[in-house]
Amino acid sequence: MDERRTQLGVAAPEPPQDPGDPNAAYQAVVPVTKAPAETFSRHFLGISLRRAYRLDIQTDEVLPAERAHLEAQARHIRNPEHQAFLAWRRSVLLLVAIMFVPLTISRFIETWHGLKVPGTGRIFTFFPVIAEAGFCIVMFDQLRNWAQWKKQRRILFFAWAIYFIAPFAMYLYPYREAYDGTAGYYMARAMLNSDALPFKLTAGRFHMVVGMRFGIAALLLLGPKIISLMPGLIRASIVTKLQFPGSTAPGWLMMLAAPLYALFAYIIVLLPYQITGSWQFLAGNAGILLAQVFIASAGRKLTVPMTNDDANHRIHRSWLAYIGIIVVSAVFMVYGVADFIHEMQLGAWSVVSGVITVVSNVLLDTLVGTDAIITGMAYLRRNAVPDPAHEQLLRDAETKLQIFTAEGEATSSPAASRSPGL
């Protein structure tokens, strides 16, 4: 057994020094290693592929080297489920960082060889590329801090915020005026101002055409980010509920995120539907709307404290049904997307990169969203200081809410009329 542990880079545990130490039992089973946990090995990449897409994080998939690293860097994390959560975050971060490498290179090439924008507008077009490349570097750098959750999540959140906002900042520049005064502008005006043409290319019409061109490009670029944000938040709520089944906030967030996701999905689908007129878009979008109604209803059942078994049972049953509806909807959407790709004459890599963008952003938003939810719950717990004035206000609000939501017979009863809220 010791030889096998040595081959894995894990030394045999030392016997506890003090038999009366309450941590002695824990120390006896925690592996100790001097070798750093490998991050880019083929073995770890295979494990990460299995772990990253899970919502129910498995404690038995935490590697001995990872437990040893946690013992050295985060001794307070002794709950097996919390250790599995940190290992899951490590796997998600690794996969997303790897997926960002080809996406960043492709984005740079497309921007460099794409539509030439003169002057300051050219600088704005590189905002998303620079932000994406910087965030990719930050993710690879933060893989070494996977056991230091508080430090890592702050750095990742600020880097993610810059990465997320950069494409929106790019389109703050008025591209409709970028070509004014250029040789191409005057050439187009001269060609389309011929007396033989039924219409003249005025400056206003030229601005409208250029604005529509960049407006469509903005929707194609920002659409995957918006589409992936709400599924990431829903997944983050489920992960948090499984980690802390006694909390109620994840259920409320699911109820809030699902309708917003349905609204965003409907808006994003309008453009390809109007271009193709494909009824498959309508059928697929209807399925997505139905799935969000279903998951919002499931989130309502998670707004109460639960045990681990109850949370796992309810979430797994609801999540499987939700995924089933999404898969059926995706089948219809694929037919519609095929027509859209044909009409827009998009290349094969554009399709592949779009899929990778959505998948990587959903995983990334799940990770960042989970950190944000846990941080928010911790903040509320720290600030829940007993205050007599606040407690009285809370009681008054609960009394008013109870009276307002009561049935007519209950509000007219003598007991209700004697309520302190009246």
N, C-alpha and C positions, 0 to 999 in steps of 0.2 A: 504493500500500500504506500509506504514511504517512497519507494522507487518511482511509483506511478505519479505521485505528487511532485516529485523532483523533476520528472519529465515535463510536467505541465508548467514548470516554473514556480511552483508553490511549495514552500517548505512545510514540514510537519509542525503542527502547533505546539508551542511550549506549554508544559503543565502550569496551572495557576500557582502563583507564589503564595497566595493567602487563601486557604480553603473557606474562610468565612466571608470572603469578598462576594457581594451579590452579583458582580459581573463575571465571576469565575466560570460559570457555566457557559456564558456567551464567549468568553475568551477561548474556551476549550474547543469550540467548533469553528471559530473564525480562522480561515487560512491566513498565513503570513507569507509575504513574498517581498523580495527585494527587486524583482524585475518589474518594470512598468507594464501595465496592461496594454497589449498591442491594439492599435486602432485601425490600421490599414491592412491587417492580415486577411487572407482569404477566408479563414475560419470565422473571424469576427464579422466580416461582411455578410457571410451566409446567415449568421445568427441575427444580424441587424435586419436583414430582409424579412425574417419571420417576426421579429419583435416590433418593428416600426409601424406595421399596419394593424397591430392589435389595439383594441380598446380595453379589454380585460387583460391587464399586464400580468404575466405569469412569473411567480416568484422562483420557480425551479429553473428558469432560463438565465438567471444571474450567474455569471461566470465566477469561479473561485478567485481569479485575479481581480475581478471587479469588487468582490466583497473585501478583499485585502486592501484594495485602494481606498474603499470607503472607510475602513477601519483606520487607515493612516490619515485621511484627509477630512473625514466627517464622522467622528466617533459617535456623535449624537444620533445619527441615522442608523438605528438598530432594528427598526420594524422591517420585516422582510418585504412587505408590500411597498414601503417607501423606498427601500433599496431597489426593488424592481422598477419603480417609477423613474428613478434617476438613471438606471440602465436603459430604460425605454427611451428617455430623452436623448441619451447619448446615441442610440441607434438612429433615431429620427434625424438628429442633427447631422450625422454622418451621411445618410442617404440624401438629404436635401442639399448638403454641400456638394456632393458628387454630381447631382443632377444640375446644379447651377453652373458647373464648369462648361459643358457644351452650350448651355443656354446663353451664358455671358459671351462666349466667343462668337456664337451665331448673331447675337444682338449687335455686337460691335461691327461685324462684317456687314450686316444689313444696314446699319446706320451709316457706315462709311461709304458704301457703294449705292445706297438708296437715293431717294429724292434729294437733290442738292438744294439746300436752303441758304441763301446769301446772308451775309452780315451776322448780326447777333443771333438770329434764329438758328443758325448752325450750331452755336454753343448750346442752346436750349435742347436741341435734339439729342445731345449726348448726356443729358442729366440722368435718364434711366440707366444708361450703360455704365456710367461711372458709379452710380449708387449700387447697381447689381454686382459689379465687380468688387466694390468695397465690402459689400455684405458677404459675398462668397469668401473673401479672405478672412473676415471676422469669424465666420462659422468654422472654418478650418482651424483658426487660432484658438477658438473657445472649446474645441474638443478636449483639450488638455485640462479644462476646468469643469468637467462634467460633474464631479463630485461636490463642487462648491456652488450649490444652487443659487444662493442669494446673489453672489457676485456675478455669476454667469448670466442669470436671467435679466439683470439690469443692462448689461452690455448688449445682449441679444435684442432686448426690447428697443433700445435707442437706435441700434443699427437697423432693425427691421422697420422702425418708423420712418427713417430716412429712405430706405429702399421702397417702402410703400408709397410715400408722398412724392417721390421724385417724378414719376410719370405724370402725376396731376400738376406738379409745378411746371413741367415741360410745356403743357398746353395753356399756361397763363400768357405765353407770348402770342401776340396777334399775328398769326402766320398769313392771314389774308392780305396784310400790308407788306410782307417781307419782300415781295418781288417788285414793288413799285420802284420805278426808275432804272430797272435793269434792262439789258439788251433784249432778253427774252420777252419782257413785258411789252416793249415797243414793237417787237417783231410780231407778237400775237395780235396786238391792236391793228397793225398794218394789214395783216393777212385777213382778219375778220371784219374789217371796215370797208370792204369792197362794196361798190354799188350793186353788184350782182347778188349779194346775199340779202335775205329777207330781214335780217336783224343786224344791229351794230353791237360790237363788243365795247360797251362803255366801261368806265372804271368801276362802277358799282357792280355790274355783272361779272367783271373779272374777279372782284373781291368775293362775290358770292360763290363762284366756281371753286376758287382756291380754298375758301372757308369750308365748303362741303367736303372737299378732298381731305383736308386735315381733320374734319369732324368725324368722318368715317374711320380714318386711321386711329383717332383717339379712342373710338368705341372698340375697335379690334384690339388695341393695346390694353385698355383699362378693363375690358370685359372679363378676361380670365381672372384678374385680381379681385374684382367685385364678386364674381360668381363663386370663387373659392373662399371668400371671407366668411360667409355665413355657414357653409358646411364645416369649416374649420372650427367655428365657435360652437356649433352643435356637438361636434366630436370632442372638443375640449370640455364641454359641460358633462358629457358622459364619462370621460376619463376622470374628471374631478369627483363626480358622484361615486364612482367605483372606489376611488381612493379614500374619500371621506363620506361614507354613506349616510352619516347622521346630519350632514349639511342639507339645507333646503335651497340655497342660491342656485346650484346648477340646474335644477328643474325649472325655476323661473326664467333663467337665461335661455333655455331651450324653447320655452313658450314664446319668448320675445324674438329669438333669432329665426325661428321657422317661418313665420309670416313675412318677415323682411326678406328672407331668402326667396320665397315664392314671388314677391314683388320684383326683386332684382332680376330673377330669372326671366320673368315675363318681359321686362323692359329690354333685356339683352337680346332676347329671341326675336323682337320685333323687326330689327334690321334684316337678318337673313330671311325671315319669313316674307317681308315685303319685296326682297330681291328675287326670291325663288317662287313664292306663292305655294309652297309645298304644304299639303295638309298634314304631313308627318310631323312638322314642327308643332302644329296645333295639338296633335295627339300626344306627342312627347311632353310638351309644356303642360298639358292638362294632367298628365301623370305626375310631373314634378310638383304641381300645385297640390294634388291629392296627397302625395308623400309628405309634404310639409304640414298639411292639416293633421295627418296621422301622427307625425312625430311631435307636433305641438300638444296633441291630446295625450301622448305618452309622457311628455315632459310635465304635464299637470299632475300625473300620478307620482312624480318624483319630487314634488315640492314638500314632502313630509320626511322626517327622519326615519331611516330604515336600518335594518341590520345588513351585514355583508351579503348574506344569502338572499334576502329579499331584493336588494338592489341588483344583484347579478341576475336573478330570475326575471325580474321585470324588464331590465335593460336588454338582455339577450333576446327575449321574446319580441320586444318592440323593434329592436334594431334589425333582426332578421327579416321581419315583415317590411320594414322601411327600405332595406337594401333590395328586397325583391321588387317593390314598386319602382324604385329608381332604375333597376336593370331593365325592366320591361319598357319604361319610358325612354331609356337610352337607346334601345333597339329602334324605336321610331325616330329618335333624334338623329341617329346615324344616317338614315335615308335622307332626311332633310339636309343634314350637313354635307352629304355627298353632292347634292344639287347646288348648294351654296359654294362649295369648293370649285365645282365646274364653272359656275357663273362668274366667280371672282378670279378664276384661273390661278389658283394658289398651288404652289409646288408641294411635293411630297414632304420636304423638310419643314415647310410651314405648318403642315398638319401635325407632324410628329412633335415639333417644338411646342405647338399649342397644347397638345395632350400632356407633355412633360411639364409645361408651365402650370397647368391646372393641378396636376397631381402633386407636384412639389409645393405649390402654394397652399394646397389643402393640408398637407402634412405640416408645413411650416406654421400655418395659422393655428393648427391644433396645438402645437407645442407652445407658441407664444400666448395663445388664448388660455391654455391651462395654467401657465405661469401667472397670467394676469388675474384669473379667477381666484387662485390660491392666495395671491398677494392681497387681493381685495378682501377675501374672507379673514385673513390675518389682521388686516387693518381695522376691520369692523370689530374683531374680537379685542384688539388692544384698546380701542376707543370706547368700548362698552363699559365705561366707568359709571357706577351707580350715582345718580343725581336725583334728589327728591323732586326738583322742579320738572325735570324731563320725565320722570316716572309718572307724575300727575298728568302731564300733557299726553303721555302715551295712553294712560287709562281713559282720559277724556275722549281721545280719538277712537279707542276701541269701543267705548260705549256708544258714541255717535254712529260708528260703522255698524254696530250690532242693531241699533234702532232703525237705521236707514235700510238695511238689507233684510229686515224682518218682514214677515207676512202681515197683511192688514189686520188680521185678528189679533196677532201678537202685539202690534203697536197700540191697539185700542184697549188693551187689558189694563187693569189697575196697576199691575206690577211695572208695566212699561211706563205708565204715567208718573210713577214715583222715581223713575231713573234719574240719577244725578246729572245726566247729560241734557235733561229738559229744563 
